[in-house]
Amino acid sequence: MDKQIDKPKALAAASLIGAVGGLSFNLLPLINSVWIAERHLTEDQVGVIASYSLAGFSLGILSAPFWIRRVRWRRAIAAGLVAMVAASLLTPFMLRPLDWPVVFVLSGTASALYYAPVVTALGDAQDPDRAYGIMYAAQMALAIVLSVVYANWLIPTWGLFGAMFALAATGLVALAALSPIPDNSAPLSVPAMEERSLARFVLSAVLAGTLIVTLGAVGIWAFLEQLAMDRGVSSELIGFLVTVSLIASLIGSGAAAFLGDRWGKTTPLVISLGMMLVGTFFMGLPQSNWAFTSGLILMSYAWLFGLAYTTALLAVSDISGRFVSLSPASFGLGAAIGPVFYGSVITQQGYVPFLIYSAATVTFGFVLVVIASVTLSRAIVKPA
């Protein structure tokens, strides 16, 4: 029997709220550029702002297993969205560095309050692979539309006020769409495992693998334009690379939504790994616009395609239904460490070693997730 989250209106509402939750990351390069250009902040100061937001988000997400099945999801999401709107409206008025911790920790914690229930609710769906694919596709679609609006009209005309007020508006739209979301539910019934220790291994391997894959993938995302210049990509093409990456990610997550669980989870994960490695190789070829663009398309497609199955694997292995909410924490931690680590690699060794290390990191992370997927399929006790 389908649960409430499987109903089209509930799935659409959850995907919209999840898409709003991804904006702070997907629009980060554009928002950071406004801080630097308009408020004359240094890169270090912008990094401090991001760290405050990440600290609040991590605090909320890491606490989620203790409250996610005990609270009413609609109330938690509503509280988080209201706080997010308030923080967005306050941000342009935060002129002193002493004000930053309050507003940005509040913003990060608010994101956890509405993002964790959405991730958990989608994990309760009958086909979580499809459900997460739809949510990630919605994230990319909204990011593509807003990145065009931000870059071509909103930021040039209204600056930081326009950027943050637009974020607040998306929060209000998500708040208006809240009612179809289930208020809470029991976790999806799954076949029993032969040993609970195997379930714990699968959960740990998927969370660790997600962090490690993100470490490698976000490293390339963070230094995309610099890598393109180093590889001799034409300056005319560089300006379109972010849009190309987002569109490829949209198609990848859409493919996961279309396929669902038809191929299981292991096969799509192996395909994702292969595409990311081929993409990394193409991006490393010098003086070739087509090779760099093709590699970026392959990597971006594979990243979101594989992420949908990785999150779904975590949801299926999480019998208690409490720990799937930790998947954004793995992603967030990898996103925080990746640019710092690979920035050091680039400075000391250059871009070719950076690509080699990134490929090795992605491979190791995906291997962990694939091992977890195979282990889970063997650990399920088939009904007699």
DRENDO-1510 file (C-alpha; in Angstrom, 1 decimal, always signed):
<recs>
REC; n; res; u; v; w
REC; 1; MET; +0.0; +0.0; +0.0 .
REC; 2; ASP; +1.4; +3.4; -1.0 .
REC; 3; LYS; +2.2; +5.9; +1.7 .
REC; 4; GLN; +1.2; +9.5; +1.7 .
REC; 5; ILE; +4.6; +10.5; +0.5 .
REC; 6; ASP; +4.0; +8.5; -2.7 .
REC; 7; LYS; +1.1; +10.7; -3.7 .
REC; 8; PRO; +2.0; +13.1; -6.5 .
REC; 9; LYS; +1.2; +16.3; -4.5 .
REC; 10; ALA; +3.2; +15.1; -1.5 .
REC; 11; LEU; +6.2; +14.1; -3.7 .
REC; 12; ALA; +6.0; +17.4; -5.5 .
REC; 13; ALA; +5.9; +19.4; -2.3 .
REC; 14; ALA; +8.8; +17.5; -0.8 .
REC; 15; SER; +10.9; +17.9; -4.0 .
REC; 16; LEU; +10.2; +21.7; -4.0 .
REC; 17; ILE; +11.2; +22.1; -0.3 .
REC; 18; GLY; +14.3; +19.9; -1.0 .
REC; 19; ALA; +15.1; +22.1; -4.0 .
REC; 20; VAL; +14.9; +25.3; -1.9 .
REC; 21; GLY; +17.2; +23.6; +0.7 .
REC; 22; GLY; +19.8; +23.1; -2.0 .
REC; 23; LEU; +20.0; +26.7; -3.2 .
REC; 24; SER; +22.5; +27.9; -0.5 .
REC; 25; PHE; +25.0; +25.4; -2.0 .
REC; 26; ASN; +24.0; +25.6; -5.7 .
REC; 27; LEU; +24.1; +29.4; -5.8 .
REC; 28; LEU; +27.1; +29.8; -3.5 .
REC; 29; PRO; +29.5; +31.0; -6.2 .
REC; 30; LEU; +27.1; +33.8; -7.2 .
REC; 31; ILE; +26.3; +34.9; -3.6 .
REC; 32; ASN; +30.0; +34.8; -2.7 .
REC; 33; SER; +30.9; +37.0; -5.6 .
REC; 34; VAL; +28.3; +39.6; -4.3 .
REC; 35; TRP; +29.8; +39.6; -0.9 .
REC; 36; ILE; +33.3; +40.2; -2.3 .
REC; 37; ALA; +32.3; +42.8; -4.9 .
REC; 38; GLU; +29.6; +44.8; -2.9 .
REC; 39; ARG; +30.8; +44.5; +0.7 .
REC; 40; HIS; +34.5; +44.3; -0.2 .
REC; 41; LEU; +35.0; +41.1; +1.9 .
REC; 42; THR; +38.1; +39.0; +1.4 .
REC; 43; GLU; +38.0; +35.3; +0.4 .
REC; 44; ASP; +38.9; +34.4; +4.0 .
REC; 45; GLN; +35.9; +36.4; +5.4 .
REC; 46; VAL; +33.6; +34.8; +2.9 .
REC; 47; GLY; +34.9; +31.4; +4.0 .
REC; 48; VAL; +34.2; +32.3; +7.6 .
REC; 49; ILE; +30.6; +33.1; +6.6 .
REC; 50; ALA; +30.2; +29.8; +4.9 .
REC; 51; SER; +31.7; +28.0; +7.9 .
REC; 52; TYR; +29.1; +29.6; +10.3 .
REC; 53; SER; +26.3; +28.4; +8.0 .
REC; 54; LEU; +27.8; +24.9; +7.8 .
REC; 55; ALA; +28.2; +24.7; +11.5 .
REC; 56; GLY; +24.6; +25.5; +12.1 .
REC; 57; PHE; +23.5; +23.0; +9.4 .
REC; 58; SER; +25.8; +20.3; +10.8 .
REC; 59; LEU; +24.5; +20.8; +14.3 .
REC; 60; GLY; +20.9; +20.4; +13.1 .
REC; 61; ILE; +21.5; +17.4; +10.9 .
REC; 62; LEU; +23.7; +15.5; +13.4 .
REC; 63; SER; +20.9; +15.9; +16.0 .
REC; 64; ALA; +18.2; +14.7; +13.6 .
REC; 65; PRO; +18.3; +11.0; +14.5 .
REC; 66; PHE; +17.3; +12.0; +18.1 .
REC; 67; TRP; +14.2; +13.9; +17.0 .
REC; 68; ILE; +13.3; +13.1; +13.4 .
REC; 69; ARG; +10.7; +10.3; +14.3 .
REC; 70; ARG; +9.4; +12.2; +17.4 .
REC; 71; VAL; +8.3; +15.5; +16.0 .
REC; 72; ARG; +5.6; +16.5; +13.5 .
REC; 73; TRP; +7.4; +17.0; +10.3 .
REC; 74; ARG; +5.2; +19.8; +9.0 .
REC; 75; ARG; +5.8; +21.9; +12.1 .
REC; 76; ALA; +9.6; +21.3; +11.9 .
REC; 77; ILE; +9.6; +22.2; +8.2 .
REC; 78; ALA; +7.5; +25.3; +8.8 .
REC; 79; ALA; +9.7; +26.5; +11.7 .
REC; 80; GLY; +12.8; +25.9; +9.6 .
REC; 81; LEU; +11.4; +27.8; +6.6 .
REC; 82; VAL; +10.2; +30.8; +8.7 .
REC; 83; ALA; +13.7; +31.0; +10.3 .
REC; 84; MET; +15.3; +30.7; +6.8 .
REC; 85; VAL; +13.2; +33.6; +5.5 .
REC; 86; ALA; +14.0; +35.7; +8.6 .
REC; 87; ALA; +17.8; +35.0; +8.3 .
REC; 88; SER; +17.7; +35.8; +4.5 .
REC; 89; LEU; +15.9; +39.1; +5.2 .
REC; 90; LEU; +18.4; +40.0; +7.9 .
REC; 91; THR; +21.6; +39.1; +6.0 .
REC; 92; PRO; +21.9; +42.4; +4.0 .
REC; 93; PHE; +21.8; +44.4; +7.2 .
REC; 94; MET; +24.6; +42.4; +8.9 .
REC; 95; LEU; +27.4; +44.9; +8.5 .
REC; 96; ARG; +29.7; +43.9; +11.4 .
REC; 97; PRO; +31.6; +40.6; +11.6 .
REC; 98; LEU; +30.3; +40.2; +15.2 .
REC; 99; ASP; +26.8; +39.9; +13.8 .
REC; 100; TRP; +27.6; +37.0; +11.4 .
REC; 101; PRO; +27.6; +34.1; +13.8 .
REC; 102; VAL; +24.0; +34.7; +14.9 .
REC; 103; VAL; +22.4; +35.1; +11.5 .
REC; 104; PHE; +24.4; +32.4; +9.6 .
REC; 105; VAL; +24.3; +29.8; +12.3 .
REC; 106; LEU; +20.5; +30.5; +12.4 .
REC; 107; SER; +20.3; +30.1; +8.7 .
REC; 108; GLY; +22.3; +26.8; +8.7 .
REC; 109; THR; +20.2; +25.3; +11.5 .
REC; 110; ALA; +17.0; +26.4; +9.8 .
REC; 111; SER; +18.1; +24.5; +6.7 .
REC; 112; ALA; +18.5; +21.3; +8.7 .
REC; 113; LEU; +15.1; +21.7; +10.3 .
REC; 114; TYR; +13.3; +21.6; +6.9 .
REC; 115; TYR; +15.8; +19.5; +4.9 .
REC; 116; ALA; +16.1; +16.5; +7.3 .
REC; 117; PRO; +12.3; +15.7; +7.4 .
REC; 118; VAL; +12.1; +15.9; +3.6 .
REC; 119; VAL; +15.0; +13.5; +3.1 .
REC; 120; THR; +13.5; +11.1; +5.7 .
REC; 121; ALA; +10.0; +11.3; +4.2 .
REC; 122; LEU; +11.3; +10.5; +0.7 .
REC; 123; GLY; +13.2; +7.5; +2.2 .
REC; 124; ASP; +9.8; +6.1; +3.3 .
REC; 125; ALA; +8.6; +6.0; -0.3 .
REC; 126; GLN; +7.9; +2.7; -2.0 .
REC; 127; ASP; +10.6; +3.5; -4.6 .
REC; 128; PRO; +13.1; +5.8; -2.8 .
REC; 129; ASP; +15.5; +5.7; -5.9 .
REC; 130; ARG; +12.8; +7.4; -7.9 .
REC; 131; ALA; +11.8; +9.8; -5.1 .
REC; 132; TYR; +15.4; +11.0; -4.5 .
REC; 133; GLY; +15.9; +11.3; -8.3 .
REC; 134; ILE; +12.9; +13.6; -8.5 .
REC; 135; MET; +14.1; +15.7; -5.6 .
REC; 136; TYR; +17.6; +16.2; -7.0 .
REC; 137; ALA; +16.2; +17.0; -10.4 .
REC; 138; ALA; +14.0; +19.7; -8.8 .
REC; 139; GLN; +17.1; +21.0; -7.1 .
REC; 140; MET; +19.0; +21.4; -10.3 .
REC; 141; ALA; +16.0; +22.8; -12.2 .
REC; 142; LEU; +15.5; +25.5; -9.6 .
REC; 143; ALA; +19.2; +26.3; -9.4 .
REC; 144; ILE; +19.4; +26.6; -13.2 .
REC; 145; VAL; +16.5; +29.1; -13.4 .
REC; 146; LEU; +17.7; +31.2; -10.4 .
REC; 147; SER; +21.3; +31.2; -11.6 .
REC; 148; VAL; +20.2; +32.8; -14.9 .
REC; 149; VAL; +18.0; +35.3; -13.1 .
REC; 150; TYR; +20.7; +36.1; -10.5 .
REC; 151; ALA; +23.5; +36.5; -13.0 .
REC; 152; ASN; +21.6; +38.5; -15.7 .
REC; 153; TRP; +19.2; +40.7; -13.7 .
REC; 154; LEU; +18.9; +40.3; -10.0 .
REC; 155; ILE; +22.5; +40.8; -8.8 .
REC; 156; PRO; +23.5; +43.5; -11.4 .
REC; 157; THR; +20.3; +45.5; -10.5 .
REC; 158; TRP; +19.7; +44.8; -6.8 .
REC; 159; GLY; +23.0; +43.3; -5.5 .
REC; 160; LEU; +23.0; +41.5; -2.1 .
REC; 161; PHE; +19.6; +42.8; -1.2 .
REC; 162; GLY; +18.0; +41.3; -4.3 .
REC; 163; ALA; +19.9; +38.0; -3.9 .
REC; 164; MET; +18.9; +37.4; -0.3 .
REC; 165; PHE; +15.3; +38.7; -0.7 .
REC; 166; ALA; +14.9; +36.3; -3.6 .
REC; 167; LEU; +16.0; +33.4; -1.4 .
REC; 168; ALA; +13.5; +34.6; +1.2 .
REC; 169; ALA; +10.8; +34.5; -1.5 .
REC; 170; THR; +11.6; +30.9; -2.4 .
REC; 171; GLY; +11.2; +30.0; +1.3 .
REC; 172; LEU; +7.7; +31.6; +1.4 .
REC; 173; VAL; +6.7; +29.6; -1.8 .
REC; 174; ALA; +7.9; +26.4; -0.1 .
REC; 175; LEU; +6.0; +27.3; +3.0 .
REC; 176; ALA; +2.8; +27.7; +1.0 .
REC; 177; ALA; +3.3; +24.2; -0.5 .
REC; 178; LEU; +3.8; +22.5; +2.8 .
REC; 179; SER; +0.4; +20.9; +3.5 .
REC; 180; PRO; +0.7; +17.7; +1.4 .
REC; 181; ILE; +3.8; +16.6; +3.3 .
REC; 182; PRO; +3.1; +13.8; +5.8 .
REC; 183; ASP; +3.3; +14.8; +9.5 .
REC; 184; ASN; +5.4; +11.7; +10.3 .
REC; 185; SER; +5.2; +8.0; +9.5 .
REC; 186; ALA; +6.7; +4.7; +10.5 .
REC; 187; PRO; +9.8; +3.8; +8.5 .
REC; 188; LEU; +9.2; +1.7; +5.4 .
REC; 189; SER; +9.0; -2.0; +6.2 .
REC; 190; VAL; +11.9; -3.9; +4.7 .
REC; 191; PRO; +12.9; -7.6; +4.9 .
REC; 192; ALA; +14.8; -8.5; +8.1 .
REC; 193; MET; +18.6; -8.8; +7.9 .
REC; 194; GLU; +20.4; -11.8; +9.1 .
REC; 195; GLU; +22.6; -9.7; +11.4 .
REC; 196; ARG; +22.1; -6.2; +12.7 .
REC; 197; SER; +25.9; -5.7; +12.6 .
REC; 198; LEU; +25.6; -6.0; +8.8 .
REC; 199; ALA; +23.0; -3.2; +8.8 .
REC; 200; ARG; +25.3; -1.0; +10.8 .
REC; 201; PHE; +28.2; -1.8; +8.4 .
REC; 202; VAL; +26.0; -0.8; +5.4 .
REC; 203; LEU; +25.0; +2.5; +7.1 .
REC; 204; SER; +28.6; +3.4; +8.0 .
REC; 205; ALA; +30.0; +2.4; +4.6 .
REC; 206; VAL; +27.3; +4.5; +2.7 .
REC; 207; LEU; +27.8; +7.5; +4.9 .
REC; 208; ALA; +31.6; +7.3; +4.6 .
REC; 209; GLY; +31.4; +6.7; +0.9 .
REC; 210; THR; +29.2; +9.7; +0.3 .
REC; 211; LEU; +31.6; +11.9; +2.2 .
REC; 212; ILE; +34.6; +10.6; +0.2 .
REC; 213; VAL; +32.9; +10.9; -3.2 .
REC; 214; THR; +31.7; +14.4; -2.4 .
REC; 215; LEU; +35.3; +15.3; -1.3 .
REC; 216; GLY; +36.5; +14.5; -4.8 .
REC; 217; ALA; +33.5; +15.8; -6.8 .
REC; 218; VAL; +33.2; +19.1; -5.0 .
REC; 219; GLY; +36.9; +19.7; -5.3 .
REC; 220; ILE; +36.5; +19.9; -9.1 .
REC; 221; TRP; +33.3; +22.0; -8.8 .
REC; 222; ALA; +35.1; +24.5; -6.5 .
REC; 223; PHE; +38.0; +25.1; -8.9 .
REC; 224; LEU; +36.1; +24.5; -12.2 .
REC; 225; GLU; +36.9; +27.8; -13.8 .
REC; 226; GLN; +40.6; +27.7; -12.7 .
REC; 227; LEU; +40.9; +24.2; -14.0 .
REC; 228; ALA; +39.4; +25.1; -17.4 .
REC; 229; MET; +41.9; +28.0; -17.8 .
REC; 230; ASP; +44.8; +25.7; -16.9 .
REC; 231; ARG; +43.6; +23.2; -19.5 .
REC; 232; GLY; +43.5; +25.9; -22.2 .
REC; 233; VAL; +39.7; +26.1; -22.5 .
REC; 234; SER; +38.6; +29.2; -24.4 .
REC; 235; SER; +37.5; +32.1; -22.3 .
REC; 236; GLU; +34.1; +32.3; -24.2 .
REC; 237; LEU; +33.3; +28.7; -23.1 .
REC; 238; ILE; +34.3; +29.2; -19.5 .
REC; 239; GLY; +31.4; +31.5; -18.7 .
REC; 240; PHE; +28.9; +28.7; -19.7 .
REC; 241; LEU; +30.6; +25.8; -17.8 .
REC; 242; VAL; +28.5; +26.3; -14.6 .
REC; 243; THR; +25.2; +26.2; -16.6 .
REC; 244; VAL; +26.4; +23.2; -18.6 .
REC; 245; SER; +27.2; +21.4; -15.3 .
REC; 246; LEU; +23.8; +22.1; -13.8 .
REC; 247; ILE; +22.0; +21.0; -16.9 .
REC; 248; ALA; +23.9; +17.7; -17.0 .
REC; 249; SER; +23.2; +17.2; -13.3 .
REC; 250; LEU; +19.5; +17.8; -14.0 .
REC; 251; ILE; +19.5; +15.1; -16.7 .
REC; 252; GLY; +21.4; +12.7; -14.4 .
REC; 253; SER; +19.0; +13.0; -11.6 .
REC; 254; GLY; +16.1; +12.9; -14.0 .
REC; 255; ALA; +17.4; +9.6; -15.3 .
REC; 256; ALA; +17.5; +8.2; -11.8 .
REC; 257; ALA; +13.9; +9.3; -11.3 .
REC; 258; PHE; +12.9; +7.6; -14.6 .
REC; 259; LEU; +14.7; +4.3; -13.9 .
REC; 260; GLY; +13.9; +4.0; -10.2 .
REC; 261; ASP; +14.8; +0.5; -9.0 .
REC; 262; ARG; +14.7; -1.3; -12.3 .
REC; 263; TRP; +18.4; -2.0; -12.4 .
REC; 264; GLY; +18.8; -2.3; -8.6 .
REC; 265; LYS; +21.3; -0.1; -6.9 .
REC; 266; THR; +24.7; -1.7; -7.6 .
REC; 267; THR; +24.6; -1.4; -11.4 .
REC; 268; PRO; +23.8; +2.3; -11.5 .
REC; 269; LEU; +26.5; +3.0; -8.9 .
REC; 270; VAL; +29.1; +1.1; -11.0 .
REC; 271; ILE; +27.9; +3.1; -14.1 .
REC; 272; SER; +28.3; +6.4; -12.2 .
REC; 273; LEU; +31.8; +5.5; -11.1 .
REC; 274; GLY; +32.8; +4.6; -14.7 .
REC; 275; MET; +31.4; +7.8; -16.1 .
REC; 276; MET; +33.1; +10.0; -13.5 .
REC; 277; LEU; +36.5; +8.4; -14.2 .
REC; 278; VAL; +36.1; +8.9; -17.9 .
REC; 279; GLY; +34.9; +12.4; -17.3 .
REC; 280; THR; +37.9; +13.2; -15.2 .
REC; 281; PHE; +40.3; +11.8; -17.9 .
REC; 282; PHE; +38.6; +14.0; -20.6 .
REC; 283; MET; +38.8; +17.1; -18.4 .
REC; 284; GLY; +42.6; +16.5; -18.0 .
REC; 285; LEU; +43.3; +16.6; -21.7 .
REC; 286; PRO; +45.0; +19.9; -22.6 .
REC; 287; GLN; +43.9; +22.5; -25.2 .
REC; 288; SER; +40.6; +20.8; -26.0 .
REC; 289; ASN; +37.2; +22.5; -25.6 .
REC; 290; TRP; +35.2; +19.5; -26.6 .
REC; 291; ALA; +37.1; +17.1; -24.3 .
REC; 292; PHE; +36.8; +19.4; -21.3 .
REC; 293; THR; +33.1; +20.0; -21.9 .
REC; 294; SER; +32.3; +16.3; -22.5 .
REC; 295; GLY; +34.2; +15.4; -19.3 .
REC; 296; LEU; +32.3; +17.9; -17.3 .
REC; 297; ILE; +29.0; +16.7; -18.7 .
REC; 298; LEU; +29.9; +13.1; -17.9 .
REC; 299; MET; +31.0; +14.0; -14.3 .
REC; 300; SER; +28.0; +16.2; -13.5 .
REC; 301; TYR; +25.5; +13.6; -14.9 .
REC; 302; ALA; +27.1; +10.7; -13.0 .
REC; 303; TRP; +27.4; +12.6; -9.7 .
REC; 304; LEU; +23.6; +13.3; -9.4 .
REC; 305; PHE; +22.7; +10.0; -11.0 .
REC; 306; GLY; +24.8; +8.1; -8.4 .
REC; 307; LEU; +23.8; +10.4; -5.5 .
REC; 308; ALA; +20.1; +9.4; -5.9 .
REC; 309; TYR; +20.9; +5.7; -5.6 .
REC; 310; THR; +23.4; +6.3; -2.7 .
REC; 311; THR; +20.8; +8.2; -0.7 .
REC; 312; ALA; +18.2; +5.5; -1.5 .
REC; 313; LEU; +20.6; +2.8; -0.4 .
REC; 314; LEU; +21.0; +4.5; +2.9 .
REC; 315; ALA; +17.2; +4.8; +3.3 .
REC; 316; VAL; +16.6; +1.1; +2.6 .
REC; 317; SER; +19.3; -0.1; +4.9 .
REC; 318; ASP; +18.1; +2.2; +7.7 .
REC; 319; ILE; +15.6; +0.0; +9.4 .
REC; 320; SER; +14.9; +2.4; +12.2 .
REC; 321; GLY; +14.2; +5.2; +9.7 .
REC; 322; ARG; +16.3; +7.7; +11.8 .
REC; 323; PHE; +19.7; +7.8; +10.2 .
REC; 324; VAL; +18.9; +8.5; +6.5 .
REC; 325; SER; +18.7; +12.2; +7.7 .
REC; 326; LEU; +22.5; +12.1; +8.2 .
REC; 327; SER; +23.1; +11.8; +4.4 .
REC; 328; PRO; +23.2; +15.7; +4.1 .
REC; 329; ALA; +25.8; +15.8; +6.9 .
REC; 330; SER; +28.1; +13.5; +4.9 .
REC; 331; PHE; +27.6; +15.6; +1.8 .
REC; 332; GLY; +28.2; +18.9; +3.8 .
REC; 333; LEU; +31.3; +17.6; +5.5 .
REC; 334; GLY; +32.8; +16.5; +2.2 .
REC; 335; ALA; +31.9; +19.8; +0.6 .
REC; 336; ALA; +33.6; +21.7; +3.4 .
REC; 337; ILE; +36.8; +19.7; +3.3 .
REC; 338; GLY; +37.2; +19.2; -0.5 .
REC; 339; PRO; +38.0; +22.8; -1.5 .
REC; 340; VAL; +40.5; +23.3; +1.4 .
REC; 341; PHE; +42.3; +20.0; +0.7 .
REC; 342; TYR; +42.4; +20.3; -3.1 .
REC; 343; GLY; +43.3; +24.0; -3.0 .
REC; 344; SER; +46.4; +22.9; -1.1 .
REC; 345; VAL; +47.1; +20.2; -3.7 .
REC; 346; ILE; +46.8; +22.7; -6.6 .
REC; 347; THR; +49.0; +25.2; -4.9 .
REC; 348; GLN; +51.8; +22.7; -4.2 .
REC; 349; GLN; +51.6; +20.2; -7.1 .
REC; 350; GLY; +49.4; +21.7; -9.9 .
REC; 351; TYR; +46.2; +20.7; -11.7 .
REC; 352; VAL; +47.2; +17.3; -13.1 .
REC; 353; PRO; +48.0; +15.8; -9.7 .
REC; 354; PHE; +44.7; +17.4; -8.4 .
REC; 355; LEU; +42.7; +15.5; -11.1 .
REC; 356; ILE; +44.5; +12.3; -10.2 .
REC; 357; TYR; +43.8; +12.6; -6.5 .
REC; 358; SER; +40.2; +13.6; -7.2 .
REC; 359; ALA; +39.7; +10.5; -9.4 .
REC; 360; ALA; +41.3; +8.3; -6.7 .
REC; 361; THR; +39.1; +9.8; -4.0 .
REC; 362; VAL; +35.9; +9.3; -6.1 .
REC; 363; THR; +36.9; +5.7; -6.8 .
REC; 364; PHE; +37.5; +4.9; -3.2 .
REC; 365; GLY; +34.2; +6.4; -2.1 .
REC; 366; PHE; +32.2; +4.6; -4.8 .
REC; 367; VAL; +33.9; +1.3; -4.0 .
REC; 368; LEU; +32.7; +1.6; -0.4 .
REC; 369; VAL; +29.1; +2.3; -1.5 .
REC; 370; VAL; +29.1; -0.5; -4.0 .
REC; 371; ILE; +30.4; -2.9; -1.3 .
REC; 372; ALA; +27.6; -1.7; +0.9 .
REC; 373; SER; +25.1; -2.3; -1.8 .
REC; 374; VAL; +26.3; -5.9; -2.5 .
REC; 375; THR; +26.4; -6.6; +1.2 .
REC; 376; LEU; +22.8; -5.4; +1.7 .
REC; 377; SER; +21.5; -7.5; -1.1 .
REC; 378; ARG; +23.1; -10.6; +0.3 .
REC; 379; ALA; +22.0; -9.8; +3.9 .
REC; 380; ILE; +18.3; -9.5; +3.2 .
REC; 381; VAL; +16.5; -12.6; +4.4 .
REC; 382; LYS; +14.1; -13.7; +1.6 .
REC; 383; PRO; +10.6; -14.5; +2.8 .
REC; 384; ALA; +9.9; -18.2; +2.8 .
</recs>
